[in-house]
Amino acid sequence: MLRTVTSPAWIAARGWVAPDHGGACFAGVPGTIAQLLTGESLREPLPASLTAGLGARCERVVLVYFDALGFDLAERHAGHPLLARAADEGIFARITSQFPSTTTVHMPTIHSGLPVGEHSLYEWFVLEPSLDRLIAPLPFTYAGDGQPSLLSDLEPADLYPATTIYEWLADRGASSVVAGAAGNATSPASSALLRGSTQQLGWLDVEDGLTRLADALAALPAPAYGFAYLESIDTLMHKIGPGERQRSLIDDEVSHLLDLIQHALLDRLPAGTLLLLTSDHGMTPVSPLETVYVNVGEGAAELAAHVRIGSDPDRHALAPAGSCRDLFLHAVPGHVDDLVAALERRLGERAEVRRTAELLDGGLFGPDPSDRLRERLADVVVLPVLGEAAYWYTPGRFRQALWGQHGGLTRQEMEIPLIAAHPRA
């Protein structure tokens, strides 16, 4: 039985947003897709009050995973014909990201149905307990060590969920087609997360890719599922930031992608198909020039002494897990309170410093976090306030060079859209 948890008061006090596990949260999207296609439950779906207008079943469902399209950015484009049509005839609603508000959290969820508390891959850099080292799950490398693959030390099947949504659907007679940038198609992550899909399409051009996805989905026997991943807005905002000065460039790209989704995908889909569009997180402005490196400057040596050393040959600290918006640190056993105190002295009002045990108890990773997550999760997390960044500096390995980032609990990071539309006859 699932535990009932109450969101910690400090989140609301800051005006931040907790993930709505069991409610209007990204974690419910795979369950809704499965229910629409098969009538069976993969995992807990989104609330019926949110999806009632979609009907009980669909012959085909296609999901566009629009990386970094936070709700505020989607709302800014509410006048676009696709979104206006969704608001009028389908769904244009606000839901929450999971926490941390990162792509690493949401990719395993959308491809397996498992929430972060079960699949345990909670950030770009995380501890792999079997290696006692930090790894980057999506590129499948050691953290900070560039391109060499983990394949000599770890199998993708040891890291990613054991069953995918595509395998689950196939067992119930539903086919699937997955599309995205060609460079992602052959990665170790894709080999594990897309296992069981009927067809995979790699594109060099988004318009061509969406067109081929629409045609492939139409050619599959019903029930059928299509998936597309769009990453250019996330890449752009990381590079230039999401601020006012960059607004026109970002808005132009969002409008262009919405045009393509409407004309290359939705308008080509057969009757009986549902288009869903959602995201994994929003984006906040940060500055490489103003990032606080917690292990640099006054008190740094004392603070670093409380951070555990990993098992890599060079004896690096197990840091940084997470990002500059949610910096997770592994404490030396017995030093958690000392590390929290040192971080609070270092950061003051610029960040919330919390023991991750509080986050587990407060339901931020869902009502029943797995042992696997508990083994992987760091002991302390730093959550900077809006506009701030806190990170760990290691020459040649880790520095903060981005102007836009995500991972925290601010409204801008945690609120995402759920958009649904049907093709017109």
C-alpha positions in Angstrom: 0.0 0.0 0.0 1.3 3.5 -0.9 2.1 5.8 2.0 0.4 9.1 2.2 2.9 11.9 2.4 2.6 15.7 2.9 4.8 18.1 1.0 7.4 19.7 3.3 6.3 23.2 4.6 9.6 24.8 3.5 8.8 24.2 -0.1 5.5 26.1 0.1 7.2 28.8 2.2 9.6 29.5 -0.6 6.8 29.6 -3.2 8.3 26.4 -4.8 6.4 23.5 -6.3 6.5 19.9 -5.1 5.9 17.0 -7.6 2.3 16.0 -7.5 3.0 12.2 -7.3 -0.3 10.3 -7.7 -1.9 13.4 -9.2 -1.2 15.7 -12.1 2.4 14.7 -12.5 4.6 13.6 -15.5 4.9 10.2 -13.8 1.2 9.6 -14.7 1.7 10.1 -18.4 2.9 6.5 -19.3 -0.1 5.0 -17.4 -2.5 7.2 -19.3 -1.0 6.2 -22.6 -1.2 2.5 -21.7 -4.8 2.9 -20.6 -5.9 4.7 -23.7 -4.3 2.1 -26.0 -5.1 -1.1 -24.1 -7.6 -0.4 -21.4 -5.1 -1.9 -18.9 -3.0 -0.3 -16.3 0.7 -0.1 -16.7 1.1 2.3 -13.8 -1.2 4.9 -12.1 -2.5 7.2 -14.8 -3.2 10.9 -14.7 -6.3 11.9 -12.8 -9.6 11.2 -14.7 -10.7 14.8 -14.0 -7.8 15.9 -16.2 -8.2 13.4 -19.0 -11.9 12.7 -19.0 -12.5 14.6 -22.3 -10.1 12.3 -24.2 -12.5 9.3 -24.1 -11.8 5.8 -22.8 -9.8 4.4 -25.7 -7.8 5.5 -28.7 -6.6 3.5 -31.8 -3.3 5.4 -31.8 -1.5 7.7 -29.5 1.6 9.8 -30.3 3.5 11.6 -27.6 5.8 14.5 -28.4 8.3 14.9 -25.5 9.3 18.6 -25.9 12.4 19.0 -23.7 12.4 22.2 -21.6 9.0 23.5 -22.7 8.0 24.7 -19.2 4.4 25.8 -18.6 5.3 29.5 -18.7 6.9 29.1 -22.1 4.0 27.0 -23.4 1.5 29.6 -22.0 3.4 32.4 -23.8 2.6 30.5 -27.0 -1.1 29.9 -26.1 -2.2 31.8 -29.2 -0.4 29.4 -31.6 -3.1 27.5 -33.6 -2.0 24.1 -32.2 -2.2 25.2 -28.6 -5.4 27.2 -29.1 -7.0 24.2 -30.7 -5.9 22.0 -27.8 -7.3 24.4 -25.3 -10.6 24.6 -27.2 -11.1 21.0 -28.2 -8.7 18.9 -26.1 -6.4 19.7 -23.1 -4.0 22.6 -22.3 -3.3 22.0 -18.6 -0.6 22.6 -16.0 1.0 19.5 -14.4 4.2 19.0 -12.5 7.6 17.6 -13.3 9.1 14.9 -11.1 11.9 16.0 -8.8 14.7 16.6 -9.7 13.4 18.5 -12.7 15.8 16.9 -15.1 15.8 14.9 -18.3 17.6 12.0 -16.7 14.7 11.6 -14.3 12.0 11.7 -17.0 13.5 9.6 -19.8 13.5 6.3 -17.9 10.0 7.1 -16.7 8.5 7.8 -20.1 10.1 4.7 -21.6 9.3 2.3 -18.7 6.4 3.8 -16.7 8.5 3.7 -13.5 8.6 6.9 -11.5 12.0 8.2 -10.3 11.6 6.6 -6.9 11.7 3.2 -8.5 14.1 3.6 -11.4 16.5 5.6 -9.2 18.3 7.6 -12.0 17.7 11.0 -10.4 20.2 13.4 -12.1 22.8 13.9 -14.9 25.5 12.8 -12.5 24.7 10.1 -9.9 26.5 7.5 -7.8 26.6 4.0 -9.2 26.9 1.9 -6.0 28.4 -1.1 -7.7 31.4 1.0 -8.9 31.4 3.5 -6.0 31.9 6.2 -8.6 29.8 9.0 -10.2 28.4 8.2 -13.6 26.4 10.1 -16.3 23.5 7.7 -17.0 22.2 9.1 -20.3 25.6 9.4 -22.1 26.7 6.2 -20.3 30.1 7.6 -19.2 31.9 8.2 -15.9 31.2 11.7 -14.6 33.8 14.2 -15.6 35.8 11.9 -17.7 34.4 12.8 -21.2 33.5 10.3 -23.8 34.8 6.8 -22.8 31.8 4.5 -22.4 30.9 2.6 -19.2 30.5 -0.5 -21.3 33.7 -2.1 -20.1 32.5 -1.9 -16.5 28.7 -1.8 -16.6 25.9 -3.2 -18.8 23.0 -0.9 -19.8 20.7 -3.6 -18.5 22.3 -3.2 -15.0 21.4 0.5 -14.9 18.1 1.0 -16.7 14.6 -0.4 -16.0 14.2 -4.1 -16.7 11.0 -3.7 -18.8 10.1 -1.0 -21.3 6.7 0.4 -22.1 7.2 -0.9 -25.7 7.6 -4.5 -24.4 4.6 -4.1 -22.2 2.5 -2.8 -25.1 3.7 -5.6 -27.4 2.6 -8.2 -24.9 -0.9 -6.7 -25.3 -0.9 -6.6 -29.1 0.1 -2.9 -29.5 2.9 -1.8 -31.8 5.1 1.2 -31.5 7.4 3.6 -33.4 10.0 5.9 -31.8 11.6 8.9 -33.5 14.4 11.3 -32.6 17.7 12.8 -33.7 19.8 10.2 -35.5 22.8 10.7 -33.1 20.7 9.4 -30.1 19.5 6.2 -31.8 22.6 4.0 -31.2 23.5 5.0 -27.7 23.6 2.5 -24.8 20.7 4.3 -23.2 18.6 4.0 -26.3 19.5 0.3 -26.6 18.0 -0.3 -23.2 15.2 2.3 -23.0 13.7 1.6 -26.5 13.9 -2.1 -26.3 10.8 -3.8 -27.7 9.7 -0.9 -30.0 8.5 -2.1 -33.3 10.3 0.6 -35.3 12.9 3.3 -34.6 13.4 6.4 -36.8 16.5 8.6 -36.6 16.2 12.0 -38.2 18.6 14.7 -39.4 15.8 17.1 -40.0 12.8 17.5 -37.6 10.2 18.2 -40.2 11.2 15.1 -42.2 11.4 13.1 -39.0 7.9 14.1 -37.8 6.5 13.4 -41.3 8.0 9.9 -41.3 6.7 9.3 -37.8 3.2 10.2 -38.8 3.3 8.0 -41.9 4.8 5.1 -39.9 2.3 5.3 -37.1 -0.6 5.4 -39.6 0.8 2.3 -41.3 1.0 0.3 -38.1 -2.1 -1.8 -37.1 -4.1 -0.4 -34.2 -3.5 -0.1 -31.3 -0.2 1.7 -31.9 2.0 4.2 -30.1 4.3 6.8 -31.5 7.0 8.8 -29.6 9.1 11.8 -30.7 11.8 13.6 -28.7 12.5 17.3 -29.4 15.7 18.6 -27.7 16.6 21.9 -29.5 14.9 24.3 -27.0 16.7 22.7 -24.1 20.0 22.9 -25.9 19.3 26.6 -26.9 18.3 27.7 -23.4 21.2 26.0 -21.8 23.5 27.9 -24.1 22.0 31.4 -24.0 19.7 31.3 -21.0 15.9 31.9 -20.8 15.9 35.6 -19.9 14.2 38.5 -21.5 17.1 39.4 -23.8 17.0 36.0 -25.4 13.2 35.8 -25.6 12.7 36.5 -29.3 15.2 33.8 -30.4 13.6 31.2 -28.1 10.1 32.2 -29.1 10.9 31.9 -32.8 12.3 28.4 -32.3 9.3 27.3 -30.2 6.8 28.7 -32.8 8.7 26.9 -35.6 8.6 23.6 -33.7 4.9 24.0 -32.9 4.3 24.7 -36.6 6.1 21.4 -37.5 4.2 19.4 -34.9 0.9 20.7 -36.3 1.6 20.4 -40.1 4.1 17.5 -40.3 2.6 15.4 -37.6 -0.9 16.1 -36.4 -2.4 17.0 -39.8 -1.1 13.7 -41.3 -2.4 11.4 -38.5 -5.4 9.3 -39.2 -8.8 9.6 -37.4 -8.8 7.9 -34.0 -5.3 9.2 -33.1 -4.6 11.3 -30.1 -1.6 13.7 -30.0 -0.1 14.3 -26.6 2.6 16.9 -25.9 4.4 17.4 -22.6 7.8 18.2 -21.3 10.2 17.2 -18.5 11.0 20.6 -17.0 11.2 24.3 -17.5 14.4 26.4 -17.3 15.8 29.1 -15.1 18.5 31.7 -15.7 22.0 31.1 -14.1 25.3 32.7 -14.7 28.7 31.1 -15.0 30.2 34.3 -13.7 28.2 34.3 -10.5 28.1 30.6 -9.7 29.2 29.7 -6.2 31.6 26.9 -6.0 31.2 25.4 -2.6 34.6 23.9 -2.5 36.4 27.1 -3.5 37.2 30.1 -1.2 36.8 30.7 2.5 35.9 27.5 4.5 36.3 25.3 1.4 38.8 22.9 2.9 36.7 22.3 5.9 33.6 21.7 3.8 35.4 19.4 1.4 36.7 17.3 4.3 33.0 16.3 5.0 32.5 14.9 1.4 33.2 11.3 0.8 35.9 10.1 -1.6 35.0 7.6 -4.3 36.8 4.6 -5.7 38.2 6.1 -8.9 41.9 5.8 -9.4 42.6 9.5 -8.8 40.6 9.5 -5.5 38.2 12.3 -6.4 35.4 13.4 -4.1 32.0 11.9 -4.9 30.9 15.3 -6.2 29.1 16.8 -7.9 26.0 14.6 -8.1 23.2 16.7 -9.6 23.6 20.1 -11.2 24.1 23.7 -10.1 20.3 23.9 -9.4 20.2 20.8 -7.3 23.7 20.0 -6.0 23.8 16.6 -4.3 26.8 15.7 -2.1 27.8 12.4 -0.5 28.9 12.9 3.1 31.6 11.0 5.0 29.7 8.7 7.3 28.8 10.5 10.5 29.5 14.0 8.9 26.0 14.8 7.4 25.3 17.5 10.1 28.8 19.0 9.7 28.3 19.1 5.9 24.9 20.8 6.2 26.3 23.4 8.6 29.3 24.1 6.4 27.1 24.6 3.3 24.7 26.8 5.2 27.6 29.1 6.3 28.9 29.1 2.8 25.6 29.9 1.0 23.5 31.8 3.4 20.2 33.0 1.9 21.3 32.0 -1.6 20.1 28.4 -1.2 18.1 25.9 0.8 20.3 23.2 2.3 18.5 20.0 3.2 19.3 16.4 4.2 18.0 14.1 1.5 16.3 12.0 4.2 13.9 14.9 4.6 13.1 14.8 0.8 12.5 11.1 1.0 10.2 11.4 4.0 8.5 14.4 2.3 7.5 12.4 -0.8 9.6 14.3 -3.3 10.7 11.0 -4.8 7.2 9.5 -4.6 5.4 7.7 -1.7 7.6 4.6 -1.8 11.2 5.2 -2.8 13.0 2.0 -3.6 16.1 0.6 -1.9 17.9 1.2 -5.2 17.2 4.9 -5.0 18.3 5.0 -1.4 21.6 3.3 -2.2 22.2 5.8 -5.0 21.0 9.0 -3.5 23.5 11.5 -1.9 23.1 12.6 1.7 22.7 16.4 1.3 21.2 18.6 -1.4 21.7 22.3 -2.1 18.7 24.0 -3.8 19.6 27.5 -4.9 16.9 30.2 -5.0 15.8 31.5 -8.4 18.6 32.9 -10.4 21.4 31.4 -8.2 23.7 28.5 -9.0 25.9 26.4 -6.6 28.3 23.8 -7.9 31.5 21.9 -7.3 34.7 22.8 -9.1 37.4 20.4 -10.2 39.9 21.7 -12.8 39.5 19.9 -16.1 36.5 18.0 -14.9 33.7 20.1 -13.4 32.7 23.7 -13.9 29.4 25.6 -14.5 29.4 27.0 -18.0 25.7 27.3 -18.7 23.4 30.4 -18.8 20.2 28.3 -18.3 19.7 25.3 -16.1 17.1 23.3 -14.2 16.8 20.6 -11.5 15.3 22.6 -8.7 11.8 23.1 -7.2 11.0 26.6 -8.5 7.8 27.1 -10.4 9.8 27.9 -13.5 11.5 24.5 -13.3 8.7 22.3 -12.0 5.6 23.4 -13.9 5.1 21.8 -17.3 2.2 21.6 -19.8 0.0 18.7 -20.8 -1.4 19.3 -24.2 -3.8 17.0 -26.1 -5.3 17.4 -29.6 -7.0 15.1 -32.2 -6.5 15.4 -35.9 -9.4 16.9 -37.8 -11.2 14.9 -40.4 
